[in-house]
Amino acid sequence: MWAVVKAWFSGNALRLIGWGAAALSVAAVLLGARQAGRNAERADQLKKSLEVKDAQLRATLDAPRNRGELVDRLRNGKF
């Protein structure tokens, strides 16, 4: 039995190595695409969070600084 397996393996070793290399190449491409998708999603999330932060900073700059400015804005309708 062992001799049959050994003979089959010795005759098909290069074919098995080729199929194994092809399978590893496909797996590497798929994992690389998956990682690229994750990186793209992370970049989108970072961009959105920076936009929110910038909007908050702009709102802070435009906010009334004291009660008098608040009253003036409310009277002028610019709030």
C-alpha positions as CSV (number, residue, x, y, z in Angstrom):
1,M,0.0,0.0,0.0
2,W,2.8,2.4,1.0
3,A,4.7,1.6,-2.2
4,V,1.6,2.5,-4.3
5,V,1.2,5.9,-2.6
6,K,4.9,6.6,-2.8
7,A,4.9,5.8,-6.6
8,W,1.8,7.9,-7.2
9,F,3.3,10.8,-5.3
10,S,6.7,10.7,-7.0
11,G,4.9,10.7,-10.4
12,N,2.6,13.6,-9.5
13,A,4.8,15.7,-7.2
14,L,5.3,18.5,-9.6
15,R,1.6,18.6,-10.5
16,L,0.7,18.8,-6.8
17,I,3.3,21.5,-6.2
18,G,1.8,23.5,-9.2
19,W,-1.7,23.2,-7.9
20,G,-0.6,24.2,-4.4
21,A,1.2,27.2,-5.7
22,A,-1.9,28.2,-7.7
23,A,-4.1,27.8,-4.7
24,L,-1.8,29.9,-2.5
25,S,-1.7,32.6,-5.2
26,V,-5.4,32.8,-5.4
27,A,-5.7,33.0,-1.6
28,A,-3.1,35.8,-1.5
29,V,-5.0,37.8,-4.1
30,L,-8.3,37.3,-2.3
31,L,-6.8,38.3,1.0
32,G,-5.1,41.3,-0.5
33,A,-8.4,42.5,-2.0
34,R,-10.1,42.0,1.3
35,Q,-7.4,44.1,3.0
36,A,-7.7,46.8,0.4
37,G,-11.5,47.0,1.0
38,R,-10.9,47.3,4.7
39,N,-8.4,50.1,4.1
40,A,-10.8,51.9,1.8
41,E,-13.6,51.7,4.5
42,R,-11.2,53.0,7.1
43,A,-10.2,55.9,4.9
44,D,-13.9,56.8,4.4
45,Q,-14.6,56.6,8.1
46,L,-11.6,58.9,8.8
47,K,-12.7,61.4,6.2
48,K,-16.2,61.5,7.6
49,S,-15.0,61.9,11.2
50,L,-12.7,64.7,10.1
51,E,-15.6,66.5,8.3
52,V,-17.7,66.3,11.4
53,K,-14.8,67.6,13.5
54,D,-14.3,70.5,11.1
55,A,-18.0,71.3,11.2
56,Q,-17.9,71.3,15.0
57,L,-14.9,73.7,15.0
58,R,-16.6,76.0,12.5
59,A,-19.8,76.0,14.6
60,T,-17.7,76.9,17.7
61,L,-16.1,79.8,15.9
62,D,-19.4,81.1,14.7
63,A,-21.1,80.7,18.2
64,P,-21.9,83.8,20.2
65,R,-19.2,84.5,22.8
66,N,-21.3,86.0,25.5
67,R,-24.9,86.7,26.5
68,G,-24.9,90.1,24.7
69,E,-23.9,88.6,21.4
70,L,-26.6,85.9,21.8
71,V,-29.3,88.5,22.4
72,D,-28.1,90.5,19.4
73,R,-28.3,87.5,17.2
74,L,-31.7,86.5,18.4
75,R,-33.0,90.1,17.8
76,N,-31.5,90.2,14.3
77,G,-32.7,86.7,13.4
78,K,-29.2,85.5,12.5
79,F,-29.2,82.6,15.0
